[in-house]
Amino acid sequence: MDMKARDKISVGLVQINNSFSGQSYLPYSVGLLQAYAQKHLSRPDDCEFRLPIYARLPLKRAVSELKGCDVVFFSAYTWNMNISIRIARLLKRGGKGPLIVFGGPQVPLRGVAGFLARHKFIDLACHGEGERAFLGILENLRRGTWDGIPNISRLERNGTLVQGRLGERTADLSSIPSPYLAGVFEPLMKANPGENWIALWETNRGCPFSCSYCVWGASSDKKVYARPTEDLYLELDWFSRNRIEFIFCCDANFGILDRDLDLAKRAAENKSLHGYPRALSVQNTKNSTTRIYDIYSTLSAAGLSKGVSLAMQSSNPATLRGIRRANISQRVFRELQSRFNRAGIETFTDFILGLPCETYDTFADGVSEIISSGQHNRVQFNDLSILTGSEMSDPAYLKRYGISSVNSRLVNIHGSLSEAPEVEETQRIVTGTASMPGKDWARCRVFGWTTALLHFDKLLQIPLVLANRLTGTGYRSLVEAFMTAAPDYPVIGNLHRAFLLKARDIQRGGEEYIGSKKWLNIWWPADELALIDLCAGRRLDDFYAEAADLLYGAVPAHARHALKEVLPHALMLNKTLLKRPFLRGRPAIELPYDIWDYYRAVLDGGDPVLRRGSFLYEIDRASESWDSWKDWCRKVVWYGHKRGAYLYPCQKAPGRTGT
């Protein structure tokens, strides 16, 4: 690489992100590198930065756009590692080409010698924060010497691993300019005027937690450093000025600092004044406090919130110790859940399937407990993926907990089947542990889908809530009744078999989701596709008839009297409220019990008494309607996923009331 006679060093930057509903992410990570170098290089005019590659391109085109670069930096993540490797290999074909540098979470520190030996076209590997390493590489590029540069690894020609000092972090984040405010993205946006950009936003760095499945805490020595508040206000103004609709906050724990409420208020003010941003997505601090309620109340009132995460991952003490995680207390969870419900702010809770020390019993009981604690909007059942650089990726950790896994093609939930990539990405999904053998893992996966379909997709939520409250039957028992349906329940039996077949498919390396050309040509979660097939296949009447028998049979004999009369009405109300296409008007339904009021009171955290009498409810089918199944699939089943917005609004109508 002879650059001595050249005036400028040509720098290529690659951060390939997935698109989201037709929107593209601005390449924030490589933007930070460029902004930092332009501020701190001893001779900044020596470097010429190409427009970054920010999306998946055909390999030939990507290589062509990087042709003539002296150095190319790749920001590597699970979703872009394979295509980044392919581009880099083609650039270095024949041993010539630019200096190739890989950084990002997918670059291992443990086992980096093997990584570099397998990918000999990679000259330097960066670990942790990249700004100072990036600067050092550019300053030394003409000389080709890398001694003294922090956080990098390389192999000598004889195979010897050479590492710079590792683990260095930048405590003063004011030394790292904002790529937004520094104008880094202006040329990129000008060159792509048709893009609808998503902004990544970083208000602090680091994580005080050390969850074994995560890379955040593993690489940040538990210290959190804050970016200057004034810069963050200016960035919010930049987002509004540039009509950025969606902001994804990269913080591990938004809300951990007192000022985060002020940032939320500024975002809300900007939307009110300028119309942008339209949504702000954050990962709130794990041990949620009342500050989280204030933050999300602010975001929700401004129409910025996409739902509140009250994360759990597991409620099993042994599992939490095994993954080094401290959960929000049940008392705080119930309090926050009740407050959010009463305020009409949607929440969701994450549960991870396949964690160490988890069993089928602890998993099913934990989910049941979370629902009983007030989570009726959404539990997201996430498959455990082993991330490079996490403690869990250590072979000793895997052996200790008997973790088995499989490589699976990475597909995006609700992603298009038509966008088949030239280079496929993969993830490593856990499919069993010593405490949860493969058969139990599949059973847990089916339990998750069944719970999602019946309770969180609102197919049976009203009768489930009544059965639980009126008879004391746990949600686990109610859900399991649908997993053990006898052959004389063909609709529900077929649902169970389909779920079990998909779980076994994942264990053999199949995708997490189910592709459907018929329904929007996208990847669907198994429960959502089951809901679509039930409704569009006109099997709802049969389903509800079978559900009546199964629910009644799931209740202990001594408690059935409390459910016998009310169950048919609860099932009818739930079915009538379920959003479907082609329905219009404001029909009224008369019930002999105040089922809707009782159900809503439970969701709001109350302890109501079911009243008997004559109750008239009006159902609002006029405010929303859908003229095709495909329109309904998109706007209700897909877009309503996190909000759980599957039931029509309902209110008491003028008429008779009970006593």
C-alpha positions as CSV (number, residue, x, y, z in Angstrom):
1,M,0.0,0.0,0.0
2,D,1.9,3.0,-1.3
3,M,0.4,6.3,-0.1
4,K,3.5,8.4,0.2
5,A,3.0,10.0,-3.1
6,R,-0.7,10.7,-2.6
7,D,-2.1,13.9,-1.2
8,K,-4.9,12.3,0.8
9,I,-5.7,9.0,2.5
10,S,-9.0,7.6,1.2
11,V,-11.1,6.2,4.1
12,G,-14.0,3.8,3.6
13,L,-16.6,3.3,6.3
14,V,-19.1,0.3,6.4
15,Q,-22.0,0.0,8.8
16,I,-24.7,-2.1,7.2
17,N,-28.0,-1.9,9.0
18,N,-31.3,-3.5,8.3
19,S,-34.1,-1.3,7.0
20,F,-37.2,-0.9,9.1
21,S,-40.6,-0.5,7.4
22,G,-39.0,1.3,4.5
23,Q,-36.8,3.4,6.7
24,S,-33.0,3.3,6.9
25,Y,-30.7,3.9,9.9
26,L,-28.1,6.6,9.8
27,P,-24.7,4.9,10.3
28,Y,-24.1,6.4,13.8
29,S,-21.1,4.2,14.8
30,V,-18.9,5.0,11.9
31,G,-20.2,8.6,12.0
32,L,-18.8,8.9,15.5
33,L,-15.4,7.7,14.2
34,Q,-15.3,10.2,11.4
35,A,-16.4,13.1,13.6
36,Y,-13.7,12.2,16.2
37,A,-11.0,11.9,13.7
38,Q,-11.8,15.2,12.0
39,K,-11.6,16.9,15.3
40,H,-8.4,15.2,16.7
41,L,-6.2,14.3,13.6
42,S,-3.0,16.2,13.6
43,R,-3.5,16.9,9.9
44,P,-7.3,16.4,9.3
45,D,-7.0,17.5,5.6
46,D,-4.9,14.4,5.0
47,C,-8.0,12.2,5.1
48,E,-10.8,12.0,2.6
49,F,-13.9,10.1,3.9
50,R,-16.0,8.3,1.4
51,L,-19.8,8.2,1.9
52,P,-20.4,5.4,4.3
53,I,-22.1,2.2,3.1
54,Y,-25.2,2.0,5.4
55,A,-27.4,-0.6,3.8
56,R,-27.2,-3.9,2.1
57,L,-26.0,-3.6,-1.5
58,P,-25.1,-6.2,-4.1
59,L,-21.6,-7.3,-3.3
60,K,-20.2,-6.1,-6.6
61,R,-21.6,-2.6,-6.1
62,A,-20.3,-2.4,-2.5
63,V,-16.8,-3.4,-3.6
64,S,-17.0,-1.0,-6.5
65,E,-17.9,1.9,-4.1
66,L,-14.9,1.1,-1.9
67,K,-12.5,0.7,-4.8
68,G,-9.4,2.8,-4.4
69,C,-9.7,3.2,-0.6
70,D,-6.5,3.0,1.4
71,V,-8.3,1.7,4.5
72,V,-11.8,0.4,5.1
73,F,-13.4,0.2,8.6
74,F,-16.2,-2.3,9.2
75,S,-18.6,-1.9,12.1
76,A,-19.7,-5.5,12.7
77,Y,-22.9,-6.8,14.3
78,T,-24.9,-10.0,14.3
79,W,-27.1,-8.7,11.5
80,N,-24.2,-7.7,9.1
81,M,-21.3,-9.9,10.0
82,N,-21.4,-12.3,7.1
83,I,-21.9,-9.6,4.4
84,S,-19.2,-7.5,5.9
85,I,-16.8,-10.5,5.8
86,R,-17.7,-11.2,2.1
87,I,-17.1,-7.5,1.1
88,A,-13.8,-7.5,3.0
89,R,-12.6,-10.7,1.4
90,L,-13.4,-9.4,-2.1
91,L,-11.6,-6.1,-1.4
92,K,-8.5,-8.0,-0.3
93,R,-8.6,-10.6,-3.1
94,G,-5.1,-11.7,-4.1
95,G,-3.6,-10.3,-0.9
96,K,-3.7,-6.7,-2.3
97,G,-6.2,-4.0,-1.5
98,P,-6.8,-1.6,1.4
99,L,-6.0,-2.1,5.0
100,I,-9.1,-3.9,6.5
101,V,-10.1,-3.1,10.0
102,F,-13.0,-4.8,11.9
103,G,-14.6,-3.4,15.0
104,G,-18.0,-3.7,16.8
105,P,-19.7,-6.2,19.1
106,Q,-19.2,-9.1,16.7
107,V,-15.4,-9.0,16.9
108,P,-14.3,-11.3,19.6
109,L,-11.7,-10.5,22.3
110,R,-11.8,-14.0,23.6
111,G,-10.4,-16.2,20.7
112,V,-9.4,-13.2,18.6
113,A,-6.3,-15.1,17.4
114,G,-8.4,-17.8,15.9
115,F,-10.8,-15.2,14.4
116,L,-7.9,-13.4,12.6
117,A,-6.4,-16.7,11.5
118,R,-9.7,-17.7,9.9
119,H,-10.0,-14.3,8.2
120,K,-6.5,-13.5,7.1
121,F,-7.8,-10.6,5.0
122,I,-8.6,-8.7,8.2
123,D,-5.5,-6.8,9.2
124,L,-6.6,-5.3,12.5
125,A,-9.4,-6.1,15.0
126,C,-10.7,-3.4,17.3
127,H,-12.3,-4.1,20.7
128,G,-14.6,-2.0,22.8
129,E,-14.8,1.7,22.1
130,G,-13.3,2.5,18.7
131,E,-12.6,6.3,18.5
132,R,-9.1,6.4,19.8
133,A,-8.1,3.2,17.9
134,F,-9.6,4.7,14.7
135,L,-7.6,7.9,15.3
136,G,-4.3,6.0,15.9
137,I,-4.7,3.9,12.8
138,L,-5.2,6.9,10.6
139,E,-2.3,8.8,12.2
140,N,0.0,5.8,11.6
141,L,-1.4,4.6,8.3
142,R,1.4,6.0,6.1
143,R,4.1,4.4,8.3
144,G,2.2,1.1,8.6
145,T,3.1,0.8,12.3
146,W,0.5,0.1,15.0
147,D,2.5,0.0,18.2
148,G,0.9,1.9,21.1
149,I,-2.6,2.1,19.6
150,P,-5.2,1.0,22.2
151,N,-7.8,-1.7,21.9
152,I,-6.5,-3.4,18.7
153,S,-5.3,-6.9,17.9
154,R,-3.3,-8.2,15.0
155,L,-1.4,-11.3,13.9
156,E,2.3,-11.2,12.9
157,R,3.2,-13.2,9.7
158,N,4.4,-16.0,12.0
159,G,1.0,-16.2,13.6
160,T,1.9,-14.4,16.8
161,L,-0.9,-12.4,18.3
162,V,0.0,-8.8,19.1
163,Q,-2.4,-6.7,21.2
164,G,-2.5,-3.1,22.2
165,R,-3.5,-2.1,25.7
166,L,-7.1,-3.2,26.1
167,G,-10.2,-1.9,27.9
168,E,-9.5,1.8,27.7
169,R,-12.7,3.8,27.8
170,T,-13.3,7.5,27.3
171,A,-14.6,9.1,30.5
172,D,-15.0,12.6,29.0
173,L,-17.5,12.1,26.2
174,S,-17.4,15.8,25.4
175,S,-14.2,14.9,23.5
176,I,-16.2,12.9,21.0
177,P,-18.2,15.2,18.7
178,S,-21.7,14.5,17.7
179,P,-21.7,13.3,14.0
180,Y,-25.1,15.1,13.7
181,L,-23.9,18.4,14.9
182,A,-20.5,18.1,13.1
183,G,-22.3,17.7,9.8
184,V,-20.9,14.2,9.1
185,F,-24.2,13.0,7.7
186,E,-25.1,16.0,5.5
187,P,-23.4,14.7,2.3
188,L,-24.9,11.2,2.8
189,M,-28.4,12.7,3.2
190,K,-28.0,14.9,0.2
191,A,-26.8,12.0,-1.9
192,N,-29.9,10.0,-0.9
193,P,-32.8,12.4,-0.8
194,G,-35.4,9.7,-1.1
195,E,-34.4,8.0,2.2
196,N,-36.6,8.2,5.3
197,W,-33.9,8.2,8.0
198,I,-34.0,6.7,11.5
199,A,-31.6,8.3,14.0
200,L,-29.6,6.4,16.6
201,W,-29.2,8.5,19.7
202,E,-26.6,7.9,22.5
203,T,-27.1,9.9,25.7
204,N,-24.7,7.9,27.8
205,R,-22.3,5.0,27.5
206,G,-21.9,1.9,29.7
207,C,-24.0,-0.3,31.8
208,P,-23.9,-1.0,35.5
209,F,-25.2,-4.5,35.1
210,S,-23.4,-7.7,34.0
211,C,-26.1,-9.9,32.5
212,S,-24.2,-12.9,31.2
213,Y,-26.2,-13.0,27.9
214,C,-25.4,-9.4,27.1
215,V,-22.4,-7.6,25.7
216,W,-23.2,-4.1,27.1
217,G,-22.0,-4.7,30.7
218,A,-19.3,-7.1,29.7
219,S,-17.4,-4.4,27.9
220,S,-18.1,-1.3,30.0
221,D,-16.6,-2.1,33.5
222,K,-20.0,-1.2,35.0
223,K,-19.3,2.5,34.7
224,V,-21.8,4.9,32.9
225,Y,-20.5,8.1,31.4
226,A,-22.8,10.8,30.3
227,R,-22.7,12.9,27.1
228,P,-23.0,16.7,27.6
229,T,-26.6,17.7,28.1
230,E,-26.4,20.7,25.9
231,D,-25.2,18.5,23.0
232,L,-28.2,16.2,23.5
233,Y,-30.6,19.2,23.3
234,L,-29.0,20.4,20.1
235,E,-29.2,16.9,18.6
236,L,-33.0,16.8,19.4
237,D,-33.3,20.1,17.6
238,W,-31.3,18.6,14.7
239,F,-33.7,15.6,14.5
240,S,-36.7,18.0,14.4
241,R,-35.1,20.3,11.8
242,N,-34.2,17.4,9.6
243,R,-37.7,15.8,9.9
244,I,-36.4,12.6,11.5
245,E,-39.5,10.6,12.3
246,F,-38.1,7.8,14.5
247,I,-35.3,8.0,17.1
248,F,-33.9,4.8,18.5
249,C,-32.0,5.5,21.8
250,C,-28.9,3.3,22.1
251,D,-28.6,3.6,25.9
252,A,-28.6,0.4,27.9
253,N,-30.5,2.2,30.7
254,F,-32.4,5.3,29.7
255,G,-33.8,6.8,32.9
256,I,-30.8,5.9,35.0
257,L,-29.8,9.6,35.2
258,D,-31.9,12.4,36.7
259,R,-31.6,14.5,33.5
260,D,-33.3,11.9,31.4
261,L,-36.7,13.2,32.3
262,D,-35.7,16.6,31.0
263,L,-34.5,15.0,27.7
264,A,-37.9,13.3,27.3
265,K,-39.6,16.7,27.9
266,R,-37.4,18.3,25.3
267,A,-38.3,15.7,22.8
268,A,-42.0,16.2,23.6
269,E,-41.7,20.0,23.2
270,N,-40.0,19.6,19.9
271,K,-42.7,17.4,18.6
272,S,-45.3,19.9,19.7
273,L,-43.5,22.7,18.0
274,H,-42.2,21.1,14.9
275,G,-44.0,17.8,14.4
276,Y,-40.8,15.8,14.7
277,P,-39.7,13.4,16.0
278,R,-42.8,11.3,15.8
279,A,-41.5,8.4,18.0
280,L,-38.7,7.9,20.5
281,S,-37.8,4.3,21.5
282,V,-35.7,3.7,24.6
283,Q,-34.5,0.8,26.7
284,N,-35.3,1.9,30.2
285,T,-33.2,1.2,33.3
286,K,-33.6,-2.4,34.5
287,N,-34.5,-1.6,38.1
288,S,-37.3,0.7,37.1
289,T,-38.3,3.5,39.5
290,T,-41.0,6.2,39.5
291,R,-38.8,8.2,37.2
292,I,-39.5,5.7,34.5
293,Y,-43.2,6.4,35.0
294,D,-42.7,10.1,34.7
295,I,-40.5,9.7,31.5
296,Y,-43.0,7.4,29.8
297,S,-46.0,9.5,30.8
298,T,-44.2,12.4,29.1
299,L,-43.5,10.4,26.0
300,S,-46.9,8.9,25.8
301,A,-48.7,12.2,26.3
302,A,-46.7,13.5,23.3
303,G,-47.5,10.5,21.2
304,L,-43.8,9.5,21.2
305,S,-43.9,6.2,23.1
306,K,-43.9,2.8,21.4
307,G,-44.6,1.0,24.7
308,V,-42.9,0.7,28.1
309,S,-40.5,-2.2,28.7
310,L,-40.8,-3.6,32.3
311,A,-38.1,-6.2,31.7
312,M,-37.8,-9.4,33.7
313,Q,-36.2,-12.1,31.4
314,S,-36.9,-14.6,34.2
315,S,-38.4,-14.8,37.7
316,N,-36.5,-17.8,38.8
317,P,-33.9,-16.9,41.5
318,A,-31.4,-19.6,40.4
319,T,-31.6,-18.4,36.8
320,L,-31.1,-14.7,37.9
321,R,-28.0,-15.7,39.8
322,G,-26.7,-17.7,36.9
323,I,-27.1,-14.8,34.5
324,R,-25.9,-12.2,37.0
325,R,-29.2,-10.2,36.9
326,A,-31.1,-8.4,39.6
327,N,-34.8,-7.9,38.6
328,I,-37.3,-5.2,39.5
329,S,-39.1,-6.2,42.7
330,Q,-42.6,-7.7,42.4
331,R,-43.9,-4.8,44.5
332,V,-42.5,-2.1,42.2
333,F,-43.6,-4.1,39.1
334,R,-47.2,-4.3,40.3
335,E,-47.2,-0.6,41.3
336,L,-45.8,0.5,38.0
337,Q,-47.9,-1.9,36.0
338,S,-51.1,-0.6,37.7
339,R,-50.2,3.0,37.2
340,F,-49.4,2.5,33.5
341,N,-52.6,0.6,33.0
342,R,-54.7,3.3,34.7
343,A,-53.0,5.9,32.6
344,G,-53.7,4.0,29.4
345,I,-49.9,3.5,28.6
346,E,-49.1,0.2,27.1
347,T,-46.3,-1.9,28.6
348,F,-44.6,-5.1,27.6
349,T,-42.4,-7.6,29.6
350,D,-39.5,-9.6,28.1
351,F,-39.0,-13.2,29.0
352,I,-36.1,-15.1,27.5
353,L,-36.5,-18.8,26.7
354,G,-33.6,-21.2,27.5
355,L,-31.7,-19.4,30.2
356,P,-29.4,-21.3,32.5
357,C,-31.1,-23.1,35.5
358,E,-34.6,-22.4,34.0
359,T,-37.0,-25.4,33.9
360,Y,-40.3,-25.8,32.2
361,D,-42.0,-25.4,35.6
362,T,-40.1,-22.2,36.6
363,F,-40.7,-20.7,33.1
364,A,-44.4,-21.4,33.0
365,D,-44.9,-20.4,36.6
366,G,-43.0,-17.2,36.0
367,V,-45.1,-16.2,33.1
368,S,-48.3,-17.0,35.0
369,E,-47.0,-14.9,37.9
370,I,-46.3,-11.9,35.7
371,I,-49.8,-12.0,34.2
372,S,-51.2,-12.2,37.7
373,S,-49.1,-9.2,38.6
374,G,-50.9,-7.1,36.0
375,Q,-49.1,-7.7,32.7
376,H,-52.0,-8.1,30.4
377,N,-50.7,-6.2,27.4
378,R,-47.7,-8.2,26.1
379,V,-45.1,-10.7,27.3
380,Q,-42.4,-10.9,24.5
381,F,-41.1,-14.5,24.5
382,N,-37.5,-14.1,23.1
383,D,-35.4,-17.0,22.1
384,L,-32.0,-16.8,23.8
385,S,-29.2,-16.0,21.3
386,I,-25.6,-16.4,22.2
387,L,-23.8,-13.2,21.4
388,T,-20.1,-12.9,20.6
389,G,-18.2,-11.3,23.5
390,S,-20.8,-12.1,26.2
391,E,-19.9,-14.2,29.2
392,M,-22.4,-16.8,27.9
393,S,-20.2,-17.3,24.8
394,D,-17.4,-18.6,26.9
395,P,-17.0,-22.4,26.4
396,A,-16.6,-22.9,30.1
397,Y,-20.0,-21.2,30.7
398,L,-21.7,-23.2,28.1
399,K,-20.3,-26.4,29.6
400,R,-21.2,-25.4,33.2
401,Y,-24.9,-25.1,32.3
402,G,-25.1,-27.7,29.6
403,I,-26.2,-25.3,26.9
404,S,-26.9,-26.6,23.5
405,S,-27.5,-24.4,20.5
406,V,-28.0,-24.3,16.8
407,N,-27.2,-21.9,14.0
408,S,-30.3,-20.4,12.5
409,R,-30.8,-18.1,9.5
410,L,-31.5,-14.6,10.9
411,V,-34.8,-13.2,9.7
412,N,-36.6,-10.1,10.9
413,I,-40.0,-10.2,12.6
414,H,-42.5,-8.9,10.0
415,G,-39.6,-8.6,7.5
416,S,-40.3,-9.1,3.8
417,L,-39.9,-12.5,2.1
418,S,-39.1,-10.7,-1.1
419,E,-36.0,-9.1,0.4
420,A,-34.0,-12.4,0.3
421,P,-30.4,-11.2,0.9
422,E,-27.5,-12.1,-1.3
423,V,-25.6,-13.0,1.8
424,E,-27.6,-14.6,4.7
425,E,-26.8,-13.8,8.3
426,T,-27.1,-16.3,11.1
427,Q,-27.6,-16.4,14.8
428,R,-26.8,-19.0,17.5
429,I,-30.1,-19.9,19.2
430,V,-30.1,-21.9,22.5
431,T,-32.4,-25.0,22.1
432,G,-31.7,-26.7,25.4
433,T,-29.8,-26.7,28.7
434,A,-29.0,-29.2,31.5
435,S,-32.1,-28.0,33.4
436,M,-34.3,-27.7,30.2
437,P,-33.6,-30.6,27.8
438,G,-34.7,-30.2,24.2
439,K,-38.1,-31.7,24.8
440,D,-38.8,-29.3,27.6
441,W,-37.5,-26.4,25.5
442,A,-40.0,-27.2,22.8
443,R,-42.7,-27.4,25.4
444,C,-41.7,-24.0,26.7
445,R,-41.7,-22.5,23.2
446,V,-45.2,-23.9,22.7
447,F,-46.4,-22.6,26.0
448,G,-45.1,-19.1,25.0
449,W,-46.9,-19.1,21.7
450,T,-50.1,-20.5,23.2
451,T,-50.1,-17.8,26.0
452,A,-49.4,-15.1,23.4
453,L,-52.3,-16.3,21.2
454,L,-54.9,-16.7,23.9
455,H,-54.0,-13.9,26.3
456,F,-51.9,-11.2,24.6
457,D,-53.4,-11.4,21.1
458,K,-56.7,-11.1,23.1
459,L,-58.3,-14.1,21.6
460,L,-59.5,-15.3,25.0
461,Q,-58.2,-12.7,27.4
462,I,-61.6,-11.7,28.9
463,P,-62.7,-15.3,29.9
464,L,-59.2,-16.1,31.0
465,V,-59.2,-13.1,33.4
466,L,-62.6,-14.1,34.8
467,A,-61.6,-17.7,35.2
468,N,-58.5,-16.7,37.1
469,R,-60.2,-14.2,39.4
470,L,-63.5,-16.0,40.0
471,T,-62.1,-19.5,40.6
472,G,-58.4,-18.9,41.6
473,T,-57.2,-21.1,38.8
474,G,-53.7,-20.1,37.7
475,Y,-53.0,-18.8,34.2
476,R,-50.5,-21.7,33.7
477,S,-53.3,-24.3,34.3
478,L,-55.6,-22.4,32.0
479,V,-53.1,-22.2,29.2
480,E,-51.9,-25.8,29.6
481,A,-55.5,-27.0,29.1
482,F,-55.1,-25.9,25.4
483,M,-51.8,-27.7,25.1
484,T,-53.2,-31.1,26.1
485,A,-56.5,-30.9,24.1
486,A,-57.9,-34.3,23.3
487,P,-58.5,-35.4,19.7
488,D,-62.2,-34.3,20.0
489,Y,-61.0,-30.7,19.9
490,P,-59.8,-30.6,16.3
491,V,-59.3,-26.8,15.9
492,I,-57.3,-26.3,19.2
493,G,-55.5,-29.6,18.7
494,N,-54.3,-28.5,15.2
495,L,-53.1,-25.3,16.7
496,H,-51.0,-27.2,19.3
497,R,-49.5,-29.5,16.7
498,A,-48.6,-26.6,14.5
499,F,-46.8,-24.9,17.4
500,L,-45.0,-28.0,18.3
501,L,-43.8,-28.7,14.7
502,K,-42.5,-25.1,14.5
503,A,-40.6,-25.5,17.8
504,R,-39.0,-28.7,16.6
505,D,-38.1,-26.9,13.3
506,I,-36.3,-24.2,15.2
507,Q,-34.3,-26.9,17.1
508,R,-33.2,-28.3,13.7
509,G,-31.9,-24.9,12.6
510,G,-35.1,-23.4,11.1
511,E,-36.0,-19.7,11.3
512,E,-37.6,-18.2,14.4
513,Y,-40.6,-17.0,12.4
514,I,-42.9,-18.4,9.8
515,G,-42.9,-17.0,6.3
516,S,-46.3,-16.5,4.6
517,K,-46.6,-15.6,1.0
518,K,-50.4,-15.5,1.4
519,W,-50.4,-13.0,4.3
520,L,-48.4,-9.9,3.3
521,N,-45.4,-12.0,2.1
522,I,-43.6,-11.4,5.5
523,W,-42.2,-13.4,8.4
524,W,-44.8,-13.8,11.2
525,P,-44.5,-15.0,14.8
526,A,-46.3,-18.3,15.1
527,D,-49.0,-17.0,17.4
528,E,-49.9,-14.1,15.0
529,L,-50.1,-16.3,12.0
530,A,-52.4,-18.7,14.0
531,L,-54.7,-15.7,14.8
532,I,-54.9,-14.8,11.2
533,D,-55.6,-18.3,10.0
534,L,-58.3,-18.7,12.7
535,C,-60.1,-15.5,11.8
536,A,-59.7,-15.6,8.0
537,G,-60.3,-19.4,7.9
538,R,-63.7,-18.9,9.5
539,R,-63.0,-21.2,12.4
540,L,-63.7,-18.8,15.2
541,D,-67.1,-20.3,16.0
542,D,-65.5,-23.8,16.3
543,F,-62.6,-22.4,18.3
544,Y,-64.8,-20.6,20.9
545,A,-67.1,-23.7,21.2
546,E,-64.0,-25.9,22.0
547,A,-62.5,-23.2,24.3
548,A,-65.7,-23.2,26.4
549,D,-65.3,-26.8,27.2
550,L,-61.6,-26.6,27.8
551,L,-61.7,-23.6,30.1
552,Y,-64.6,-25.1,32.1
553,G,-62.7,-28.4,32.5
554,A,-59.5,-26.6,33.5
555,V,-61.1,-25.2,36.6
556,P,-61.2,-27.4,39.7
557,A,-64.5,-29.1,40.2
558,H,-65.2,-27.3,43.5
559,A,-64.9,-23.9,41.9
560,R,-66.8,-24.4,38.6
561,H,-70.1,-23.1,40.0
562,A,-68.5,-19.6,40.1
563,L,-67.8,-19.8,36.3
564,K,-70.6,-21.9,34.9
565,E,-73.1,-19.1,34.2
566,V,-70.7,-16.3,33.4
567,L,-68.3,-18.1,31.0
568,P,-70.6,-18.3,27.9
569,H,-71.2,-14.5,28.2
570,A,-67.5,-13.8,28.6
571,L,-66.7,-15.8,25.5
572,M,-69.4,-14.1,23.5
573,L,-68.2,-10.7,24.6
574,N,-64.6,-11.5,23.7
575,K,-65.5,-12.8,20.3
576,T,-67.7,-9.8,19.6
577,L,-64.9,-7.3,20.6
578,L,-62.2,-9.0,18.5
579,K,-61.2,-6.7,15.7
580,R,-62.0,-8.1,12.2
581,P,-62.4,-6.7,8.7
582,F,-65.7,-5.8,7.1
583,L,-67.4,-4.9,10.4
584,R,-69.1,-1.5,10.9
585,G,-71.3,0.6,13.2
586,R,-71.8,0.7,17.0
587,P,-73.6,-2.5,18.0
588,A,-74.8,-3.0,21.5
589,I,-74.6,-6.2,23.5
590,E,-76.7,-6.9,26.6
591,L,-75.2,-9.1,29.3
592,P,-76.5,-10.4,32.7
593,Y,-73.2,-9.5,34.4
594,D,-71.0,-6.4,34.2
595,I,-68.2,-8.4,32.6
596,W,-66.6,-5.5,30.7
597,D,-66.4,-3.3,33.8
598,Y,-65.1,-6.2,35.9
599,Y,-62.5,-7.0,33.3
600,R,-61.3,-3.4,33.0
601,A,-61.1,-3.0,36.7
602,V,-58.8,-6.1,37.0
603,L,-56.6,-4.6,34.3
604,D,-56.4,-1.4,36.2
605,G,-55.1,-3.2,39.3
606,G,-58.4,-3.3,41.2
607,D,-60.1,-6.1,43.1
608,P,-63.7,-5.8,41.8
609,V,-66.9,-7.8,42.6
610,L,-68.8,-9.2,39.6
611,R,-72.3,-7.8,39.6
612,R,-75.4,-9.4,38.3
613,G,-78.2,-7.5,36.5
614,S,-78.8,-6.1,33.1
615,F,-75.9,-4.4,31.4
616,L,-75.8,-2.8,28.0
617,Y,-72.5,-2.2,26.3
618,E,-71.8,-0.3,23.1
619,I,-69.0,-1.5,20.8
620,D,-67.2,1.0,18.7
621,R,-66.7,-0.5,15.2
622,A,-67.1,2.9,13.5
623,S,-63.8,4.5,14.4
624,E,-61.7,1.9,12.7
625,S,-62.6,-0.5,9.9
626,W,-60.7,-2.6,7.4
627,D,-62.0,-3.5,3.9
628,S,-59.7,-6.5,3.3
629,W,-58.0,-9.3,5.3
630,K,-54.6,-8.0,4.1
631,D,-55.3,-4.5,5.4
632,W,-56.5,-6.0,8.7
633,C,-53.3,-8.2,8.9
634,R,-51.1,-5.2,8.5
635,K,-52.9,-2.6,10.7
636,V,-54.2,-4.8,13.5
637,V,-52.1,-7.9,13.8
638,W,-48.8,-6.4,12.8
639,Y,-49.0,-2.8,13.9
640,G,-51.0,-3.7,17.0
641,H,-48.3,-6.2,18.1
642,K,-46.7,-4.4,21.1
643,R,-49.8,-2.3,22.0
644,G,-52.0,-5.4,22.1
645,A,-54.7,-3.4,20.2
646,Y,-56.8,-6.4,19.1
647,L,-60.1,-5.5,20.8
648,Y,-62.6,-2.8,19.8
649,P,-63.3,0.0,22.2
650,C,-66.3,-0.7,24.5
651,Q,-68.3,1.4,26.9
652,K,-71.4,1.2,28.9
653,A,-74.4,2.3,26.9
654,P,-77.5,4.1,28.2
655,G,-79.8,1.4,29.5
656,R,-80.5,-0.9,32.4
657,T,-77.8,-1.4,35.1
658,G,-77.6,-4.1,37.7
659,T,-77.3,-4.1,41.4
